[in-house]
Amino acid sequence: MNLLQQRLAGVLISGQMEPGHTLLDSVMSMVDKNQLKYLPPERCVSRVHELTNLKAPDRMLDIEANKIIIKDKDEKIEAPAHTSLQVLEALKRRGIALEFGDCMGFLEHDKYVQALFAHLHREPPPGYQRCTVSQLVNADKEAWRRLIELNVKPKRDATGTRPLDQQLMAALTSYEVSFSLIPLPLKFKPEPKERASSHDKPGGGKSHDQKGGSKGKWQHRPKGHWFSPYQKGKGKSKWEPRIPAQIRELGGTATTPAGKRICFDFSLGKCSLGADGAECQKGLHVCAKCYGRNCGRIMLADLTKKAGKALVMQRLQSSFATSKETAYPLQLAYEIAHAFAQEAVARGWQPPAGALTPPSRVQYAYLRAVVGLQPRASKLAPVLSEFSEVRHVPHTADKPPIEPGATLNEPWIALWKALLVKYDYPDLGVVDELCSGTKLTGPIPPVPMFERVFKPASLTEGELKIGAKAAREAVVHSVKGSGDDFVDFEVYRKTCEERTSGWLRGPYRLDTLPQHAVVSRRFGLKQGPKVRLIDDFSGSCVNLTTQAETTPPLHTLDVVAAMLLQVVCKGRGFAWVGKTVDLSAAYRQLAVAEESLWAAYVVCFNPHSRKPEIFQMLALPFGATSSVYGFLRVAHSIWYLGCKALHLCWTSFFDDFVTIARKGEAEVLEGIIRKFFDLLGWAVSSGDKDSPFDNVFKALGVQISFGEVPSGLVSISNTKKRIDELTEAIVGILDKGGMSRAQAMSLRGRMQFASAQIWGRSSKLCLSAVSAHAHGDSDWVLKPQTITALKHFLISLEDPKPRRIGKESGRQWFIFTDASFQPNDSEWPCGIGGVLYDDEGNEVSAFSLGLDAAELAALGYPGKKTVIFEAELVAII
């Protein structure tokens, strides 16, 4: 600690600023294990607090080495950390402790603390409160959690730098952590109730708390309270009623501009004590928003849901008379008609061309045309009469998602469940999830048959809803063009196509969204000539609310290789072919649960209007964690049925089913597989993605060849497209002479996948140089060793030897190497050799080689006294 005080000149390490021994022990424990651990402020105690809060240690029984021993029980010492000063001192002590353990510089940690506490001085928007100390602590915890997820190590890396010096500040500025620091809405407390004299209350008489007087009459008044800020004299106060939530949310008021009270029950359609424009004892029968007489009544009905449509239909069939239907606001009339027209289309009604496109100005004639040219106030004609023949129309690739609430009345769902029951599938709950839809937030339903892997949520649904308003405004206002017009137009074109297919709906105005609606950014990822839609549900923190207890299995390339190995071992006498069956728009064929629609909004850039547009996803979005779990759960059941019912030899990796078969049965099998998916309600891709069975086919980004099966080998290599794209990327980086950290991380991932399909180890040695650039000090310029590694990797891509799988692939081999060095022996001064044994201990091969004077000079002799270590290394290589 004295040496640390000398190194940190100007920093006082004493009193409250001297870290306690327990804090130092925690830091050193992290260093020993080389694993980060979050140190909360209350655990960052001072040495003074430790000494003044010592307690007699409790004793406990424990078993060690089959013996019962008595040892002291570890007591966690914690210090109060509630005020800003207490938290600030605790974090500074943590910075000193991290410097003590050589995990992070004190100055770098202090910059992080200053940036964190700067949020306390930020001016909040109107209606919001300042950032609180508890928010700072939560943000600090979230920043360290992010570092732990990224597997940042507390020790110095190979270059001698401390990763925490840069990574901690970067984590604080990330969107996930910044979300914890968003100002929260102010919590308004209701004004205290005060009694008022009888002549201050509408209608006079005794007070509401007294008996008699207004009995029977006053009990129908809206609930309200009296308050005193506007008192003009003794005993006088102003009465202000409470406005029902339905009216308040629509901008309604309690009185007219002239000060007369409004009957809330009339606006809600509950009052029958007077006609329109009249006045009852509760107030005027006028609209609480525009104060008109025949402007319609307020009715809460979400026309996007079945319950809302049923409510409107019920009112249309009962109390809504023709004379009052003509008084509906024009937009309300359009929304009602449009909602029922959509429902009719879903049931098979064919509307007139362009009927469902809203015109620039809604006209009553248009509203009648939307519902089939029916006279005003009449009911929508049934789509099929009771004597009509009901025909089943097969779905297409652009079929809408399964609507939440679907039942076994759907033929393909009933067939799917019946097959799962017949073949004893352990997870029948997958049917219930498909019918009810997949929840985007909250716990993911555990599946007992899957591997148990606990991934906790770092944010609750309630916390997500609290900051939803500020977050969605920030997301929407940040949406701009990507700078690539092709990408922008493709993203918007595909979004409009999804709306036509029924996968989403909209657009919506920002001010019309529900109070807790969460909006995620939609952007395009260019992949060659195509653009893939990505919905950033991580950026909107929706993914942070998910919690998983099990994870579905993924049949990666290793599983495919194991399947191919069985072909080589047991099917060498046949000609084998393969193909990849790809599901069309797989995620879009499953629905979002109705209770998660508030978190299913996405916003994209409209290149025509140059403004953002908001849509609501009805099908599973590509980018939500729950979407992955939900889809993989269903896909696993389909793979299971293919294996058990049809005896298919195939694997399942997301929406790709890698299938192999003997050549003579391939044509028949292809039709069986297509019919199998069609009966289960799934659309299969066509065109370029639907290649026929062949002895050379593409799967999961690689090329598989059965050409050497008679010799007992199957080869796996990179596709020509992957090699060309990777070569082009590396050449471009070498020409520029630099790359960013993000480019380095992306390039390393692509190089790692490609190197796995290249025989040998030399290409894999190049990855470390790219990793060093990504995590090193250089932000752009390539170092000489990085340039050399990239050039060597290009050479390995030019004529790569494919990875071969044979019957010997599963065996273990043992190689023993050694070297000798006898400089006085003129015939054999130095030699290297090795022996190869199989898994049964049989000698398979051996080699022995003597090194001459020139080769010894290359190893450093006679400059070095001995080169035995260098020779042993040469023997290994």
C-alpha positions, -999 to 999 in steps of 0.1 A, spaced: 0 0 0 29 23 7 43 17 -28 8 24 -42 7 57 -23 40 67 -39 28 58 -74 -5 77 -70 10 110 -60 -17 135 -51 -43 108 -41 -48 105 -4 -51 68 6 -60 70 43 -91 73 65 -122 67 45 -103 64 13 -82 34 24 -98 2 10 -105 -25 35 -87 -58 35 -119 -77 24 -120 -54 -7 -84 -60 -15 -89 -98 -11 -118 -97 -35 -97 -80 -61 -68 -104 -57 -93 -133 -59 -104 -120 -93 -68 -118 -104 -59 -153 -92 -90 -168 -111 -86 -143 -140 -124 -139 -139 -142 -105 -134 -166 -102 -105 -188 -73 -98 -179 -54 -66 -210 -34 -55 -205 -1 -36 -217 -16 -3 -190 -42 -4 -162 -16 -12 -157 -9 25 -129 12 40 -103 -1 65 -117 22 91 -152 6 87 -137 -28 90 -119 -21 123 -149 -3 139 -173 -31 129 -154 -62 139 -175 -90 153 -166 -122 170 -164 -148 143 -191 -174 143 -180 -210 143 -194 -236 119 -189 -274 113 -175 -285 80 -161 -316 64 -127 -317 48 -108 -349 38 -134 -371 55 -130 -352 88 -153 -329 107 -136 -296 115 -146 -264 132 -137 -232 113 -147 -196 113 -177 -186 93 -171 -160 66 -190 -128 74 -196 -103 46 -188 -68 58 -209 -42 41 -210 -4 45 -240 20 39 -241 32 3 -273 52 -1 -262 88 -6 -242 102 -35 -212 109 -13 -212 73 2 -214 58 -33 -187 82 -47 -163 73 -18 -170 35 -23 -163 37 -60 -131 56 -54 -120 29 -29 -128 3 -56 -106 22 -80 -77 21 -56 -82 -16 -50 -82 -23 -87 -49 -3 -91 -36 -24 -62 -43 -56 -80 -30 -42 -114 -65 -47 -129 -72 -11 -139 -55 22 -135 -69 45 -108 -70 74 -132 -90 55 -158 -114 42 -131 -118 78 -118 -126 91 -153 -153 64 -154 -167 74 -120 -168 111 -130 -186 103 -163 -211 82 -143 -218 109 -117 -221 136 -144 -256 122 -150 -267 136 -116 -262 171 -130 -281 166 -162 -313 187 -166 -342 163 -172 -370 170 -197 -402 185 -185 -422 160 -165 -392 139 -156 -370 138 -126 -332 139 -123 -312 108 -125 -311 92 -90 -282 76 -71 -299 42 -74 -299 46 -112 -262 52 -110 -256 20 -90 -278 1 -115 -259 15 -144 -226 6 -127 -238 -30 -122 -250 -32 -158 -216 -20 -171 -198 -47 -152 -223 -73 -162 -216 -64 -199 -179 -68 -193 -184 -102 -178 -206 -112 -208 -178 -101 -232 -154 -122 -212 -131 -93 -204 -102 -105 -182 -88 -86 -152 -52 -95 -160 -30 -78 -186 -32 -93 -221 -3 -105 -243 6 -70 -253 9 -59 -216 -22 -37 -216 -50 -38 -191 -83 -45 -209 -104 -28 -182 -87 6 -189 -107 10 -221 -135 -16 -219 -152 -2 -187 -157 33 -202 -169 17 -234 -194 -3 -215 -208 28 -198 -214 45 -231 -231 15 -246 -269 18 -253 -278 -11 -229 -261 7 -199 -273 42 -210 -308 29 -208 -305 26 -170 -296 63 -168 -327 77 -187 -347 102 -165 -378 87 -150 -412 103 -151 -422 124 -121 -446 107 -97 -474 131 -89 -490 127 -55 -527 135 -53 -536 167 -35 -548 163 1 -586 162 4 -602 191 23 -638 194 35 -658 222 20 -689 240 32 -722 229 17 -727 259 -4 -694 253 -22 -706 219 -35 -726 216 -67 -762 212 -57 -758 226 -22 -770 206 8 -749 187 33 -714 175 27 -707 142 11 -695 129 45 -728 138 62 -761 118 60 -792 132 43 -793 163 22 -781 150 -11 -788 114 -3 -798 95 -35 -789 124 -57 -753 131 -48 -743 95 -49 -743 96 -88 -718 124 -90 -683 117 -104 -657 111 -77 -637 142 -69 -618 162 -43 -617 197 -29 -585 217 -27 -577 251 -13 -551 269 -36 -578 289 -52 -596 301 -21 -609 337 -22 -623 339 13 -629 321 45 -646 288 41 -646 289 3 -628 264 -19 -630 252 -55 -643 218 -63 -626 198 -91 -639 163 -100 -616 134 -109 -617 127 -146 -622 90 -156 -590 75 -171 -609 67 -204 -616 104 -209 -584 118 -195 -563 96 -218 -582 110 -248 -576 146 -237 -611 152 -222 -618 178 -195 -643 181 -166 -659 213 -176 -668 233 -207 -649 265 -215 -678 284 -199 -671 265 -166 -702 242 -167 -698 206 -156 -698 178 -181 -716 145 -175 -689 119 -178 -714 90 -179 -729 105 -211 -695 105 -229 -690 69 -217 -724 59 -230 -738 51 -195 -762 80 -188 -799 78 -198 -811 108 -177 -813 132 -207 -810 137 -244 -780 149 -264 -773 185 -255 -795 184 -224 -784 186 -188 -789 162 -160 -779 165 -123 -744 152 -133 -737 178 -159 -742 187 -196 -747 159 -222 -718 171 -244 -685 156 -255 -658 159 -229 -632 167 -255 -647 190 -282 -679 200 -262 -701 192 -292 -735 175 -289 -735 148 -316 -698 140 -318 -701 104 -306 -695 86 -273 -662 74 -259 -658 36 -262 -626 18 -254 -622 -9 -281 -589 -20 -295 -599 -27 -331 -566 -47 -337 -578 -74 -313 -606 -99 -313 -621 -85 -281 -623 -50 -295 -640 -61 -327 -665 -82 -307 -673 -52 -285 -680 -29 -315 -701 -57 -332 -721 -61 -300 -728 -24 -299 -737 -23 -336 -762 -51 -331 -779 -36 -301 -780 0 -289 -764 19 -318 -793 34 -337 -790 46 -373 -795 82 -364 -765 81 -340 -743 61 -364 -744 90 -388 -729 112 -360 -697 91 -356 -665 110 -361 -653 104 -396 -620 88 -386 -637 65 -360 -662 53 -387 -633 45 -410 -614 26 -384 -644 5 -374 -652 -3 -411 -615 -10 -419 -611 -33 -389 -641 -54 -399 -630 -54 -436 -597 -68 -426 -614 -95 -405 -636 -103 -436 -605 -106 -458 -589 -129 -433 -620 -152 -437 -618 -152 -475 -637 -121 -487 -623 -106 -519 -627 -68 -516 -628 -44 -546 -595 -34 -561 -579 -7 -539 -607 -8 -513 -585 -13 -483 -561 16 -492 -571 47 -470 -578 77 -493 -564 111 -486 -599 122 -474 -623 96 -460 -658 98 -475 -689 80 -463 -693 65 -498 -658 50 -494 -667 36 -460 -697 18 -475 -675 5 -503 -650 -9 -479 -676 -32 -463 -690 -44 -496 -713 -16 -508 -738 -22 -481 -764 5 -472 -756 26 -442 -762 10 -408 -768 -24 -423 -748 -55 -412 -719 -69 -431 -731 -98 -453 -718 -132 -443 -687 -144 -462 -702 -178 -467 -739 -187 -463 -748 -217 -443 -756 -237 -475 -723 -229 -492 -695 -254 -495 -665 -246 -474 -633 -253 -493 -598 -255 -478 -574 -232 -496 -537 -244 -492 -514 -217 -478 -487 -200 -498 -452 -190 -489 -466 -156 -478 -492 -169 -455 -499 -148 -424 -486 -160 -391 -505 -182 -368 -530 -159 -351 -527 -161 -313 -556 -181 -300 -554 -207 -328 -568 -241 -318 -567 -277 -330 -595 -268 -354 -567 -259 -378 -561 -292 -396 -524 -290 -398 -521 -282 -361 -543 -311 -352 -522 -334 -375 -489 -321 -360 -501 -327 -324 -514 -362 -333 -481 -372 -348 -462 -358 -317 -485 -379 -295 -482 -410 -316 -444 -409 -317 -440 -400 -280 -425 -366 -284 -416 -354 -249 -425 -318 -253 -462 -315 -261 -462 -279 -247 -447 -267 -280 -482 -270 -295 -496 -247 -268 -469 -221 -274 -475 -221 -311 -512 -216 -306 -509 -188 -281 -479 -171 -297 -444 -164 -285 -439 -139 -257 -411 -114 -265 -404 -105 -229 -402 -122 -196 -392 -158 -188 -389 -182 -217 -409 -214 -211 -384 -241 -200 -383 -274 -219 -373 -303 -196 -358 -324 -226 -334 -296 -235 -301 -289 -219 -303 -268 -187 -284 -235 -192 -295 -207 -170 -294 -172 -185 -309 -146 -161 -327 -115 -172 -309 -82 -164 -341 -61 -167 -377 -66 -156 -407 -59 -178 -418 -32 -153 -384 -14 -156 -386 -16 -194 -421 -1 -193 -410 28 -170 -385 41 -194 -404 32 -226 -417 66 -235 -383 84 -233 -366 54 -250 -389 51 -279 -388 89 -286 -350 87 -286 -350 56 -309 -375 71 -334 -358 105 -336 -324 88 -342 -336 68 -372 -320 83 -404 -308 70 -437 -279 46 -438 -261 65 -465 -268 37 -490 -299 44 -510 -301 8 -522 -302 -5 -486 -328 21 -475 -351 14 -504 -348 -24 -500 -356 -22 -462 -387 -1 -468 -398 -22 -498 -395 -55 -478 -413 -38 -448 -442 -29 -471 -443 -65 -485 -445 -78 -449 -474 -55 -443 -492 -69 -474 -485 -105 -462 -500 -97 -428 -467 -101 -409 -469 -65 -395 -493 -36 -395 -490 2 -396 -476 27 -400 -485 44 -367 -478 79 -355 -455 82 -325 -481 101 -304 -507 74 -309 -487 45 -295 -497 30 -261 -481 44 -230 -457 15 -225 -450 7 -261 -414 -2 -269 -400 6 -304 -370 -12 -318 -349 0 -347 -351 -19 -380 -321 -17 -404 -307 -36 -433 -276 -58 -434 -262 -61 -469 -252 -96 -478 -239 -96 -513 -266 -85 -537 -293 -90 -510 -304 -71 -479 -314 -89 -447 -338 -72 -423 -326 -69 -388 -348 -58 -359 -326 -45 -330 -345 -58 -300 -312 -57 -280 -308 -20 -286 -344 -14 -272 -335 -36 -242 -364 -60 -249 -339 -89 -250 -326 -79 -216 -359 -89 -200 -358 -125 -213 -347 -153 -189 -339 -188 -201 -335 -220 -181 -330 -244 -210 -315 -240 -245 -327 -259 -276 -300 -281 -294 -285 -268 -326 -271 -293 -351 -240 -274 -361 -215 -285 -387 -199 -309 -362 -232 -328 -360 -234 -329 -398 -198 -342 -399 -208 -370 -374 -237 -379 -397 -214 -380 -427 -190 -402 -407 -217 -428 -403 -222 -428 -441 -186 -435 -447 -184 -462 -421 -217 -481 -429 -227 -470 -464 -196 -472 -486 -214 -496 -510 -239 -469 -521 -239 -437 -541 -249 -409 -517 -264 -375 -524 -275 -346 -503 -293 -313 -502 -304 -285 -478 -341 -280 -473 -347 -244 -464 -379 -231 -448 -393 -199 -465 -397 -169 -441 -395 -193 -412 -398 -168 -383 -427 -150 -401 -448 -181 -400 -451 -179 -362 -470 -153 -343 -462 -129 -315 -483 -135 -283 -510 -109 -279 -497 -99 -244 -463 -90 -260 -476 -67 -288 -467 -37 -267 -430 -46 -272 -433 -56 -309 -431 -21 -325 -403 -15 -351 -393 18 -368 -375 20 -402 -365 48 -425 -389 58 -453 -366 69 -482 -396 84 -500 -407 108 -472 -372 109 -456 -389 103 -422 -391 73 -398 -422 51 -399 -434 28 -370 -450 -6 -376 -461 -33 -352 -449 -69 -357 -475 -96 -357 -450 -124 -367 -418 -132 -349 -391 -105 -355 -356 -115 -366 -335 -100 -338 -355 -110 -307 -341 -135 -283 -375 -151 -276 -380 -155 -314 -350 -178 -316 -361 -199 -287 -396 -201 -299 -388 -211 -334 -361 -236 -325 -385 -253 -301 -409 -259 -330 -382 -268 -355 -368 -294 -331 -403 -311 -331 -403 -312 -369 -369 -327 -370 -380 -353 -345 -410 -363 -366 -389 -366 -397 -365 -390 -379 -391 -411 -362 -420 -412 -387 -402 -410 -420 -367 -423 -410 -350 -394 -426 -313 -389 -422 -311 -352 -416 -301 -325 -391 -318 -292 -381 -299 -259 -379 -324 -230 -375 -344 -231 -407 -320 -254 -426 -325 -291 -427 -294 -309 -441 -306 -341 -456 -287 -370 -472 -300 -401 -490 -290 -429 -513 -291 -418 -550 -317 -443 -560 -343 -430 -535 -335 -393 -537 -362 -383 -562 -390 -400 -543 -376 -387 -510 -376 -351 -522 -414 -353 -529 -420 -369 -495 -402 -342 -477 -420 -314 -495 -454 -330 -488 -443 -336 -452 -437 -298 -447 -469 -289 -466 -491 -312 -444 -476 -296 -413 -483 -261 -426 -448 -250 -435 -436 -234 -467 -403 -245 -483 -381 -222 -503 -380 -225 -540 -358 -212 -568 -320 -209 -560 -325 -222 -525 -342 -254 -536 -314 -273 -553 -320 -309 -561 -302 -338 -544 -266 -341 -557 -233 -357 -547 -218 -322 -542 -241 -298 -523 -240 -267 -501 -250 -267 -465 -245 -243 -436 -220 -222 -456 -198 -250 -468 -196 -274 -497 -199 -312 -490 -187 -337 -516 -195 -375 -517 -171 -381 -546 -146 -400 -524 -171 -422 -505 -159 -454 -523 -124 -446 -508 -140 -440 -474 -138 -402 -474 -162 -373 -474 -147 -338 -481 -159 -305 -466 -146 -273 -481 -154 -236 -482 -177 -225 -510 -162 -205 -539 -185 -176 -529 -171 -175 -494 -135 -177 -506 -140 -149 -531 -158 -126 -506 -131 -132 -479 -103 -127 -504 -119 -94 -515 -123 -82 -480 -86 -90 -470 -72 -74 -502 -93 -43 -495 -79 -40 -460 -43 -45 -471 -47 -18 -498 -60 7 -472 -33 -3 -447 -57 -4 -418 -90 -15 -403 -111 -5 -373 -116 -27 -343 -151 -36 -354 -138 -46 -388 -111 -67 -372 -136 -86 -350 -159 -92 -380 -130 -103 -402 -117 -127 -375 -150 -144 -372 -151 -150 -410 -115 -162 -411 -121 -186 -382 -151 -202 -400 -131 -205 -432 -100 -219 -415 -120 -247 -399 -125 -261 -434 -89 -259 -445 -66 -288 -438 -36 -280 -415 -29 -255 -387 -10 -227 -405 -41 -207 -414 -53 -208 -378 -21 -191 -367 -31 -160 -386 -61 -154 -363 -41 -143 -333 -26 -114 -352 -61 -101 -362 -73 -106 -326 -43 -86 -313 -52 -58 -337 -88 -58 -325 -79 -57 -288 -46 -37 -291 -36 -1 -289 -37 6 -326 -71 19 -338 -65 17 -375 -29 12 -389 -19 -24 -395 13 -36 -378 39 -56 -399 30 -89 -382 -7 -83 -390 1 -76 -427 22 -108 -429 -5 -129 -413 -32 -116 -437 -10 -123 -467 -3 -158 -454 -40 -164 -450 -46 -153 -486 -21 -180 -497 -40 -206 -478 -72 -196 -495 -58 -198 -530 -55 -236 -532 -70 -249 -499 -69 -286 -492 -104 -295 -480 -111 -311 -447 -117 -349 -451 -137 -371 -429 -130 -408 -429 -134 -440 -409 -102 -431 -391 -115 -397 -381 -129 -409 -348 -97 -427 -337 -71 -414 -313 -35 -412 -323 -4 -406 -301 28 -390 -313 60 -390 -292 88 -367 -303 123 -361 -289 157 -347 -298 194 -353 -290 223 -330 -289 259 -342 -287 282 -316 -303 313 -338 -297 298 -365 -319 311 -358 -354 287 -383 -371 255 -373 -353 259 -340 -334 221 -334 -333 191 -354 -342 153 -353 -340 127 -381 -342 92 -392 -335 70 -423 -332 33 -427 -341 10 -451 -321 -27 -459 -326 -53 -461 -299 -45 -498 -293 -8 -491 -286 5 -504 -320 34 -487 -336 22 -472 -370 52 -452 -382 84 -435 -371 110 -410 -383 145 -400 -375 166 -371 -389 200 -358 -382 208 -321 -384 240 -308 -402 262 -279 -393 242 -254 -413 209 -264 -397 226 -262 -362 238 -227 -371 202 -218 -379 192 -229 -344 220 -207 -328 249 -231 -324 278 -225 -316 267 -190 -304 246 -208 -278 262 -235 -256 233 -258 -262 203 -259 -286 185 -289 -272 154 -270 -265 153 -256 -300 158 -291 -315 130 -305 -294 107 -278 -308 118 -286 -343 109 -322 -337 73 -312 -327 69 -290 -357 
